[in-house]
C-alpha cells in the first residue's frame, strides 16, 4: 500500500464528508450495484454525494474471484488519471486491494 491509495468496505453517501476529511481526492467503487441487496447504496447515490463533496468518482464494478486482465488494465487507467490519494471500496475492501495489487504486479501504475 502506498500513500496514494486506501481501501475500505462498503461506504454510503453519508460517509463522503469523512472521506474528504481524511484527505482523499478520488473514489473508485468496485462493488456491483445490488450485490448486497436493496439496502446497498447505488453507485449513482454515492457518485452524487462524492461529487457534491468535491471528489472525483469512478464506478468500476468487478466480481470477486473473477477479475480479468481487462479489469486490471481499466483500473490502472482510472487510477493513473485520478487525483491522488484514491479511496477504493467494495464489500470488504479485499477485491479493491486485489485489483490494485494485480495492477502493481503488472507494472501498470504510475505511483
LOVO-626258 format. One line per field, with one value per residue: x, y, z of N, C-alpha, C, CB in turn; residue in one letter; residue number from 1. Coordinates in nm, 2 decimals. Glycine has a CB too. Layout:
residues N
n_u: [X  ...] .
n_v: [Y  ...] .
n_w: [Z  ...] .
ca_u: [X  ...] .
ca_v: [Y  ...] .
ca_w: [Z  ...] .
c_u: [X  ...] .
c_v: [Y  ...] .
c_w: [Z  ...] .
cb_u: [X  ...] .
cb_v: [Y  ...] .
cb_w: [Z  ...] .
aa: [A  ...] .
i: [NUM  ...] .
This chain:
residues 111
n_u: [0.08  0.04  0.10  -0.08  -0.32  -0.61  -0.81  -1.14  -1.43  -1.78  -1.91  -2.13  -2.34  -2.34  -2.09  -1.91  -1.82  -1.64  -1.45  -1.34  -1.24  -1.04  -0.85  -0.87  -0.89  -1.02  -1.26  -1.30  -1.53  -1.57  -1.77  -2.04  -2.36  -2.64  -2.54  -2.53  -2.80  -3.12  -3.06  -2.81  -2.63  -2.67  -2.45  -2.50  -2.61  -2.40  -2.21  -2.33  -2.31  -2.04  -1.94  -2.07  -1.92  -1.68  -1.52  -1.35  -1.50  -1.53  -1.70  -1.63  -1.73  -1.64  -1.63  -1.60  -1.33  -1.33  -1.17  -1.05  -0.78  -0.85  -1.01  -0.81  -0.64  -0.81  -0.88  -0.62  -0.58  -0.78  -0.69  -0.44  -0.51  -0.67  -0.70  -0.48  -0.48  -0.64  -0.94  -1.04  -1.32  -1.52  -1.72  -1.58  -1.33  -1.13  -1.14  -1.09  -0.83  -0.70  -0.73  -0.58  -0.32  -0.28  -0.25  -0.02  0.16  0.17  0.30  0.16  0.09  0.14  0.23] .
n_v: [-0.12  0.23  0.58  0.69  0.55  0.40  0.15  0.03  -0.11  -0.14  0.18  0.46  0.72  0.90  0.89  1.03  1.29  1.24  1.10  1.30  1.45  1.29  1.33  1.22  1.24  1.12  0.86  0.52  0.29  -0.05  -0.23  -0.42  -0.28  -0.36  -0.60  -0.65  -0.65  -0.47  -0.29  -0.19  0.10  0.27  0.31  0.55  0.70  0.72  0.84  1.10  1.21  1.20  1.37  1.61  1.65  1.73  1.53  1.33  1.06  0.71  0.44  0.12  -0.17  -0.50  -0.86  -1.06  -1.29  -1.32  -1.14  -0.99  -0.95  -0.74  -0.59  -0.52  -0.36  -0.15  -0.05  0.04  0.25  0.43  0.48  0.60  0.83  0.97  1.22  1.20  1.13  0.81  0.65  0.33  0.10  -0.18  -0.46  -0.56  -0.45  -0.61  -0.71  -0.47  -0.42  -0.64  -0.59  -0.36  -0.46  -0.65  -0.48  -0.34  -0.55  -0.61  -0.39  -0.15  0.09  0.43  0.52] .
n_w: [0.00  -0.07  -0.01  -0.18  -0.20  -0.05  0.11  0.16  0.31  0.21  0.15  0.22  0.09  0.31  0.42  0.27  0.34  0.55  0.41  0.25  0.46  0.55  0.36  0.10  -0.26  -0.46  -0.55  -0.61  -0.69  -0.66  -0.63  -0.75  -0.83  -0.63  -0.54  -0.27  -0.21  -0.17  0.03  -0.01  -0.10  -0.41  -0.70  -0.83  -0.62  -0.44  -0.61  -0.66  -0.40  -0.36  -0.57  -0.49  -0.26  -0.36  -0.47  -0.71  -0.90  -0.98  -1.12  -1.12  -1.14  -1.02  -1.02  -0.74  -0.73  -1.00  -1.15  -1.43  -1.68  -1.84  -1.66  -1.48  -1.63  -1.71  -1.46  -1.39  -1.57  -1.49  -1.22  -1.27  -1.38  -1.20  -0.94  -0.66  -0.31  -0.36  -0.27  -0.26  -0.28  -0.19  -0.10  0.13  0.10  0.01  -0.26  -0.40  -0.31  -0.42  -0.69  -0.71  -0.63  -0.83  -1.06  -0.98  -0.98  -1.25  -1.34  -1.41  -1.28  -1.21  -0.97] .
ca_u: [0.00  0.12  0.03  -0.17  -0.44  -0.66  -0.91  -1.25  -1.55  -1.89  -1.94  -2.25  -2.33  -2.32  -1.95  -1.82  -1.75  -1.53  -1.35  -1.27  -1.16  -0.92  -0.76  -0.88  -0.93  -1.10  -1.31  -1.33  -1.63  -1.55  -1.88  -2.16  -2.49  -2.74  -2.47  -2.57  -2.94  -3.17  -3.01  -2.68  -2.65  -2.63  -2.34  -2.55  -2.63  -2.26  -2.14  -2.38  -2.25  -1.89  -1.92  -2.11  -1.82  -1.57  -1.44  -1.37  -1.56  -1.53  -1.77  -1.58  -1.76  -1.57  -1.69  -1.49  -1.28  -1.34  -1.11  -0.98  -0.68  -0.92  -1.05  -0.69  -0.59  -0.91  -0.85  -0.49  -0.60  -0.85  -0.61  -0.33  -0.56  -0.74  -0.62  -0.45  -0.49  -0.77  -1.00  -1.11  -1.40  -1.61  -1.79  -1.49  -1.20  -1.03  -1.14  -1.03  -0.69  -0.66  -0.72  -0.46  -0.20  -0.25  -0.20  0.12  0.24  0.18  0.37  0.07  0.06  0.24  0.28] .
ca_v: [0.00  0.35  0.70  0.73  0.47  0.34  0.05  0.03  -0.19  -0.06  0.31  0.51  0.87  0.97  0.88  1.10  1.41  1.18  1.06  1.42  1.49  1.20  1.37  1.16  1.33  1.04  0.73  0.41  0.19  -0.17  -0.32  -0.41  -0.24  -0.46  -0.72  -0.67  -0.64  -0.34  -0.20  -0.14  0.22  0.25  0.39  0.68  0.77  0.75  0.94  1.23  1.26  1.22  1.50  1.72  1.67  1.77  1.42  1.26  0.93  0.62  0.32  0.01  -0.30  -0.63  -0.97  -1.13  -1.42  -1.32  -1.02  -1.02  -0.86  -0.62  -0.52  -0.46  -0.25  -0.04  0.01  0.12  0.37  0.52  0.52  0.68  0.96  1.03  1.29  1.12  0.98  0.74  0.55  0.22  0.02  -0.29  -0.51  -0.57  -0.39  -0.71  -0.71  -0.35  -0.44  -0.74  -0.52  -0.27  -0.54  -0.71  -0.37  -0.32  -0.67  -0.59  -0.26  -0.06  0.21  0.54  0.57] .
ca_w: [0.00  -0.08  0.04  -0.28  -0.21  0.07  0.08  0.25  0.28  0.16  0.21  0.18  0.07  0.43  0.46  0.18  0.40  0.62  0.31  0.22  0.58  0.56  0.26  -0.03  -0.36  -0.56  -0.50  -0.70  -0.64  -0.73  -0.59  -0.84  -0.77  -0.58  -0.49  -0.13  -0.20  -0.18  0.13  -0.05  -0.17  -0.55  -0.74  -0.86  -0.49  -0.39  -0.70  -0.63  -0.27  -0.38  -0.65  -0.40  -0.16  -0.43  -0.50  -0.84  -0.87  -1.09  -1.09  -1.20  -1.06  -1.06  -0.94  -0.66  -0.79  -1.15  -1.20  -1.56  -1.72  -1.89  -1.54  -1.42  -1.72  -1.70  -1.33  -1.39  -1.65  -1.40  -1.11  -1.31  -1.42  -1.09  -0.84  -0.55  -0.29  -0.41  -0.18  -0.33  -0.19  -0.24  0.01  0.24  0.06  -0.04  -0.40  -0.44  -0.28  -0.52  -0.82  -0.70  -0.63  -0.97  -1.14  -0.94  -1.03  -1.40  -1.36  -1.48  -1.20  -1.22  -0.84] .
c_u: [0.09  0.04  -0.08  -0.30  -0.48  -0.78  -1.01  -1.35  -1.66  -1.90  -2.07  -2.24  -2.30  -2.18  -1.86  -1.75  -1.63  -1.42  -1.27  -1.18  -1.04  -0.82  -0.77  -0.93  -1.03  -1.15  -1.34  -1.42  -1.62  -1.67  -2.00  -2.28  -2.57  -2.67  -2.51  -2.72  -2.99  -3.12  -2.88  -2.71  -2.60  -2.51  -2.38  -2.56  -2.49  -2.19  -2.20  -2.32  -2.11  -1.87  -1.96  -2.00  -1.68  -1.47  -1.46  -1.42  -1.56  -1.60  -1.71  -1.60  -1.68  -1.63  -1.58  -1.46  -1.29  -1.28  -1.02  -0.86  -0.74  -0.96  -0.92  -0.64  -0.68  -0.89  -0.72  -0.50  -0.68  -0.76  -0.50  -0.38  -0.63  -0.65  -0.60  -0.46  -0.64  -0.81  -1.08  -1.20  -1.48  -1.68  -1.70  -1.36  -1.10  -1.03  -1.07  -0.87  -0.63  -0.64  -0.60  -0.33  -0.17  -0.20  -0.06  0.21  0.26  0.25  0.29  0.05  0.18  0.30  0.40] .
c_v: [0.12  0.46  0.74  0.65  0.42  0.25  0.05  -0.07  -0.09  0.07  0.36  0.66  0.95  0.97  0.97  1.23  1.36  1.14  1.18  1.47  1.41  1.23  1.31  1.26  1.26  0.92  0.64  0.31  0.06  -0.27  -0.31  -0.36  -0.36  -0.60  -0.75  -0.66  -0.50  -0.24  -0.14  -0.01  0.20  0.34  0.53  0.76  0.81  0.85  1.08  1.29  1.29  1.35  1.62  1.76  1.72  1.66  1.37  1.12  0.84  0.49  0.21  -0.12  -0.42  -0.73  -1.04  -1.26  -1.42  -1.19  -1.06  -0.92  -0.73  -0.53  -0.45  -0.34  -0.13  0.03  0.10  0.25  0.48  0.57  0.62  0.82  1.04  1.11  1.20  1.20  0.94  0.65  0.46  0.14  -0.08  -0.34  -0.51  -0.49  -0.48  -0.71  -0.59  -0.36  -0.54  -0.67  -0.43  -0.35  -0.60  -0.60  -0.34  -0.43  -0.66  -0.46  -0.16  0.07  0.31  0.57  0.49] .
c_w: [0.00  -0.02  -0.06  -0.29  -0.07  0.03  0.19  0.21  0.23  0.23  0.15  0.15  0.19  0.48  0.38  0.24  0.48  0.52  0.27  0.34  0.60  0.45  0.12  -0.13  -0.46  -0.49  -0.62  -0.64  -0.72  -0.70  -0.69  -0.76  -0.74  -0.54  -0.35  -0.10  -0.20  -0.08  0.09  -0.13  -0.32  -0.59  -0.77  -0.73  -0.44  -0.48  -0.68  -0.51  -0.29  -0.46  -0.57  -0.30  -0.23  -0.47  -0.65  -0.81  -1.00  -1.04  -1.18  -1.12  -1.11  -0.97  -0.87  -0.72  -0.94  -1.21  -1.32  -1.58  -1.77  -1.77  -1.49  -1.50  -1.71  -1.57  -1.33  -1.46  -1.56  -1.29  -1.15  -1.34  -1.31  -1.00  -0.72  -0.42  -0.33  -0.30  -0.27  -0.24  -0.27  -0.11  0.14  0.22  0.00  -0.19  -0.46  -0.42  -0.38  -0.65  -0.82  -0.71  -0.76  -1.06  -1.11  -0.99  -1.18  -1.44  -1.44  -1.41  -1.21  -1.08  -0.80] .
cb_u: [-0.10  0.16  0.12  -0.11  -0.41  -0.71  -0.85  -1.31  -1.60  -2.02  -1.82  -2.37  -2.46  -2.41  -1.91  -1.89  -1.85  -1.58  -1.42  -1.37  -1.25  -0.96  -0.62  -0.97  -0.81  -1.01  -1.45  -1.20  -1.78  -1.42  -1.92  -2.18  -2.57  -2.83  -2.32  -2.50  -2.99  -3.32  -3.00  -2.61  -2.57  -2.75  -2.28  -2.68  -2.70  -2.18  -2.17  -2.54  -2.28  -1.83  -2.00  -2.24  -1.79  -1.49  -1.47  -1.23  -1.71  -1.39  -1.92  -1.42  -1.91  -1.42  -1.77  -1.54  -1.36  -1.49  -1.02  -1.08  -0.58  -1.04  -1.11  -0.58  -0.58  -1.06  -0.84  -0.38  -0.68  -0.98  -0.54  -0.26  -0.67  -0.82  -0.70  -0.30  -0.47  -0.75  -1.10  -1.01  -1.49  -1.53  -1.85  -1.46  -1.14  -1.07  -1.29  -1.08  -0.67  -0.76  -0.85  -0.47  -0.22  -0.39  -0.29  0.13  0.18  0.04  0.50  -0.06  0.03  0.18  0.17] .
cb_v: [0.00  0.38  0.81  0.72  0.35  0.45  -0.09  0.17  -0.27  -0.14  0.41  0.49  0.92  0.92  0.74  1.15  1.48  1.06  1.00  1.53  1.48  1.06  1.35  1.04  1.38  1.01  0.76  0.35  0.25  -0.24  -0.30  -0.54  -0.14  -0.49  -0.70  -0.57  -0.71  -0.35  -0.27  -0.24  0.34  0.28  0.33  0.68  0.69  0.62  0.90  1.22  1.16  1.10  1.49  1.69  1.55  1.87  1.30  1.25  0.95  0.58  0.33  0.03  -0.32  -0.62  -1.06  -1.15  -1.53  -1.33  -0.95  -1.02  -0.92  -0.66  -0.61  -0.57  -0.30  -0.09  -0.10  0.03  0.35  0.45  0.39  0.62  0.94  0.93  1.42  1.06  0.94  0.67  0.62  0.13  0.11  -0.41  -0.65  -0.71  -0.33  -0.85  -0.71  -0.23  -0.49  -0.86  -0.43  -0.19  -0.65  -0.76  -0.24  -0.31  -0.80  -0.60  -0.29  -0.13  0.17  0.66  0.54] .
cb_w: [0.12  -0.23  0.07  -0.42  -0.30  0.16  0.07  0.27  0.41  0.17  0.18  0.28  0.01  0.54  0.44  0.06  0.49  0.70  0.18  0.19  0.70  0.56  0.31  -0.02  -0.44  -0.68  -0.43  -0.76  -0.65  -0.69  -0.45  -0.91  -0.86  -0.69  -0.50  -0.04  -0.07  -0.17  0.27  -0.14  -0.11  -0.64  -0.87  -0.93  -0.39  -0.38  -0.85  -0.62  -0.16  -0.46  -0.78  -0.33  -0.08  -0.35  -0.41  -0.92  -0.82  -1.14  -1.11  -1.22  -1.07  -1.04  -1.04  -0.51  -0.73  -1.19  -1.09  -1.68  -1.83  -1.97  -1.44  -1.41  -1.86  -1.71  -1.22  -1.46  -1.77  -1.33  -1.05  -1.43  -1.53  -1.02  -0.79  -0.57  -0.15  -0.55  -0.08  -0.41  -0.11  -0.31  -0.01  0.27  0.19  0.01  -0.45  -0.36  -0.14  -0.53  -0.84  -0.57  -0.52  -1.02  -1.13  -0.79  -0.99  -1.46  -1.43  -1.50  -1.06  -1.28  -0.73] .
aa: [X  X  X  X  X  X  X  X  X  X  X  X  X  X  X  X  X  X  X  X  X  X  X  X  X  X  X  X  X  X  X  X  X  X  X  X  X  X  X  X  X  X  X  X  X  X  X  X  X  X  X  X  X  X  X  X  X  X  X  X  X  X  X  X  X  X  X  X  X  X  X  X  X  X  X  X  X  X  X  X  X  X  X  X  X  X  X  X  X  X  X  X  X  X  X  X  X  X  X  X  X  X  X  X  X  X  X  X  X  X  X] .
i: [1  2  3  4  5  6  7  8  9  10  11  12  13  14  15  16  17  18  19  20  21  22  23  24  25  26  27  28  29  30  31  32  33  34  35  36  37  38  39  40  41  42  43  44  45  46  47  48  49  50  51  52  53  54  55  56  57  58  59  60  61  62  63  64  65  66  67  68  69  70  71  72  73  74  75  76  77  78  79  80  81  82  83  84  85  86  87  88  89  90  91  92  93  94  95  96  97  98  99  100  101  102  103  104  105  106  107  108  109  110  111] .
